[in-house]
Amino acid sequence: MKTIRVGLGDRGYDILIAEGLLSGVGEDLKAKGFAKRYVVVSDTRVAELFGGRLMDSLAAAGVRADLITFPHGEASKHLGTVAGLASQLAALGVDRKDGLIALGGGVTGDITGFLAAVYMRGIPFVQIPTTLLAQVDSSVGGKTGVDIPEGKNLVGAFYQPLRVYIDSGVLHELPSDELLNGLAEVIKYSVIRDPDFFVSLREQRQAILARELSVLEEVIARCCSIKAEVVAADEREADLRRILNFGHTIGHAVEAASDYTLPHGMAVGIGMVAACGLAVGKGIMAKADADGVRELIADYGLPVAIPAGFAPQRLKGFLKTDKKTVGGRPFFVLPTKIGAVVITDDVDELLVERVLSGS
């Protein structure tokens, strides 16, 4: 088992990574004693796949638990879902000594974390991410939140889990599109922080796409290590943590313009290529490096271009409501080379329009 520590003092926690870990969650939670009982929160699809396995693990360890669900998909990531789940917690008699377990992908983790942050002004929770995207990114770091019509993740809170359980074995049951969705975030980590990791992603592409667990566990661990380092240095995104938004500024706009029909990772892949285009246009990144990023993203089967029919002016509208925008000026994370990025709002509007239009 691999263990990675998120160093946040008395709020620090461990990320555990191992095949088959789901079956051991019950005994570990019993030993840790984070709560007197738990409510597992999952979407309908994941609950059907893994809910029984987790509930069996909890029952075998003598851990009291209930399971509640919400409809699968990004469309459920709104305040109404949180309110409905909170009502179910109240009906179950959940109090401040009880805890939540987020079982699922990024949507489930974001909703459950936000629910834990606001229910009775805060109850403990743990993360069990079941998608690659959630395992390498959204389950770690304490960002929680939901969407509103004006933009993605505009309502939320920083609220750290007490533990993250990553069972690499569940990736065998992940649809291919969901694997690719997570690989966009994996590539992101290599571009912002680790050029050697970028090279290894290129060299190990076939093994990763074939879901060789020994390779995937190393990939997950590297991403979690990078994120843990960044979060420990800047928990609330005042400075350094903003580098984790590489690809997300334009990516979120593309995602919103699709009415959230385009998966998050796919949108981030497009956003990373767009950010590299901005960096080349500003003269801070060599075209050869930008081409290398685009090539790696494409080689993994991810989209690299803004879909036809996405009007640049509509995309600009979403940029202005992005939570990374200050005073009407969007901030961009732009690479200077593979392994290094800068954060800036100094991007010419005409250059942004040119990149958004695909020219």
RAVEN-V864600 format. One record per run of one state. SS is the DSSP state (@ for helix, = for strand, . for the rest). FROM is the first residue (numbers start at 0). TO is the last residue. If there is no record, write none. Layout:
((SS & FROM & TO) (SS & FROM & TO))
//
This chain:
((. & 0 & 0) (= & 1 & 5) (. & 6 & 7) (@ & 8 & 10) (. & 11 & 11) (= & 12 & 17) (. & 18 & 19) (@ & 20 & 31) (. & 32 & 36) (= & 37 & 42) (@ & 43 & 59) (. & 60 & 63) (= & 64 & 69) (. & 70 & 72) (@ & 73 & 75) (. & 76 & 77) (@ & 78 & 90) (. & 91 & 97) (= & 98 & 103) (. & 104 & 104) (@ & 105 & 120) (. & 121 & 122) (= & 123 & 128) (. & 129 & 130) (@ & 131 & 137) (. & 138 & 141) (= & 142 & 147) (. & 148 & 149) (= & 150 & 157) (. & 158 & 161) (= & 162 & 166) (@ & 167 & 172) (. & 173 & 174) (@ & 175 & 192) (. & 193 & 193) (@ & 194 & 202) (. & 203 & 203) (@ & 204 & 208) (. & 209 & 211) (@ & 212 & 232) (. & 233 & 238) (@ & 239 & 244) (. & 245 & 246) (@ & 247 & 256) (. & 257 & 262) (@ & 263 & 281) (. & 282 & 285) (@ & 286 & 298) (. & 299 & 310) (@ & 311 & 320) (. & 321 & 323) (= & 324 & 325) (. & 326 & 327) (= & 328 & 329) (. & 330 & 330) (= & 331 & 336) (. & 337 & 338) (= & 339 & 343) (. & 344 & 347) (@ & 348 & 355) (. & 356 & 358))
//
